[in-house]
Amino acid sequence: MPAWHLDDWQYLERQVVADPNGRPWTVALMDVLGQAGDPDRPAALLEVEYASGRYFTLIYSDGGTLQRERGYPSLPEAVEAYEDLLAAVLDGRVDPAQPVFREDLEE
């Protein structure tokens, strides 16, 4: 079975942008409900993700390494955050090479 890649998810919006150093990053907006998901991922982990928001903004590298994610309860809030994140990567206010991981997951 081929390895799972972040490009395999379904996104509401997704765009590849270059940071000021010319490195490409994918910035994406996802609705986690209704995703087919990774077939190897336990449902309990998905339930934890849903608890922190239905909509997520993500930044990941060309190789599929997740660099940043954040959940939002409403679509308008998530769309605004996605647009801000795109602009922040383009102008260098956010450096995706410095990962930011969620701290609200239960162990």
C-alpha positions as CSV (number, residue, x, y, z in Angstrom):
1,M,0.0,0.0,0.0
2,P,1.4,3.4,-0.9
3,A,2.3,5.8,1.9
4,W,-0.4,8.4,2.9
5,H,0.3,12.0,1.9
6,L,-1.3,15.2,3.0
7,D,-2.2,15.9,-0.6
8,D,-4.6,12.9,-0.4
9,W,-7.0,14.9,1.9
10,Q,-9.9,16.9,0.5
11,Y,-9.5,20.7,1.0
12,L,-11.9,23.6,0.8
13,E,-8.9,25.7,-0.3
14,R,-5.3,24.9,-1.0
15,Q,-2.5,26.9,-2.5
16,V,1.3,26.3,-2.9
17,V,3.1,29.6,-2.1
18,A,6.8,30.5,-1.8
19,D,8.2,32.1,1.3
20,P,10.6,35.1,0.9
21,N,13.5,32.6,0.7
22,G,11.8,30.9,-2.3
23,R,10.8,27.7,-0.5
24,P,7.5,26.2,-1.5
25,W,4.8,25.5,1.1
26,T,1.3,24.3,0.8
27,V,-1.2,26.4,2.8
28,A,-4.6,24.7,3.1
29,L,-8.1,25.0,4.6
30,M,-9.8,21.7,5.5
31,D,-13.3,20.7,6.8
32,V,-12.5,17.6,8.9
33,L,-16.0,16.3,8.9
34,G,-16.8,14.0,6.0
35,Q,-13.1,13.3,5.3
36,A,-12.3,9.7,4.1
37,G,-9.1,10.1,6.1
38,D,-6.1,7.9,6.5
39,P,-7.3,4.3,6.6
40,D,-4.6,3.4,9.1
41,R,-5.5,6.2,11.6
42,P,-7.7,5.2,14.6
43,A,-11.0,6.9,14.9
44,A,-10.3,7.9,18.5
45,L,-7.6,10.3,17.2
46,L,-10.0,11.9,14.8
47,E,-12.5,12.5,17.6
48,V,-9.8,14.4,19.5
49,E,-9.2,16.6,16.4
50,Y,-12.9,17.3,16.0
51,A,-13.1,18.5,19.6
52,S,-10.7,21.4,18.8
53,G,-12.6,22.6,15.7
54,R,-14.3,21.4,12.6
55,Y,-12.1,23.6,10.2
56,F,-8.4,23.5,10.1
57,T,-5.6,25.6,8.5
58,L,-2.5,23.7,7.7
59,I,1.0,24.4,6.3
60,Y,3.0,21.5,5.0
61,S,6.1,21.0,3.0
62,D,6.5,19.7,-0.5
63,G,7.5,16.4,1.0
64,G,4.3,16.2,3.1
65,T,5.7,17.2,6.5
66,L,3.1,19.0,8.6
67,Q,4.6,22.3,9.9
68,R,1.6,24.0,11.4
69,E,-2.1,23.4,12.1
70,R,-4.9,25.1,13.9
71,G,-8.6,24.4,14.4
72,Y,-11.5,26.8,14.1
73,P,-15.1,26.2,15.1
74,S,-16.7,28.3,12.2
75,L,-16.0,28.5,8.5
76,P,-15.9,32.3,8.4
77,E,-13.3,32.4,11.1
78,A,-11.3,29.6,9.4
79,V,-11.5,31.4,6.0
80,E,-10.2,34.6,7.5
81,A,-7.3,32.7,9.2
82,Y,-6.5,30.9,6.0
83,E,-6.3,34.2,4.0
84,D,-4.1,35.8,6.8
85,L,-1.9,32.7,6.8
86,L,-1.3,32.9,3.1
87,A,-0.3,36.5,3.3
88,A,1.9,35.9,6.3
89,V,3.9,33.1,4.6
90,L,4.3,35.3,1.4
91,D,5.5,38.3,3.3
92,G,7.7,36.4,5.8
93,R,5.7,37.1,9.0
94,V,5.3,33.3,9.4
95,D,8.2,31.1,8.8
96,P,6.9,27.6,8.0
97,A,10.4,26.2,8.4
98,Q,9.8,26.7,12.2
99,P,7.0,24.2,13.0
100,V,4.2,25.0,15.4
101,F,2.3,22.1,16.7
102,R,-1.0,21.9,18.6
103,E,-0.7,21.6,22.3
104,D,-4.3,20.8,23.1
105,L,-4.2,17.0,22.2
106,E,-4.8,14.6,25.1
107,E,-2.3,11.9,25.5
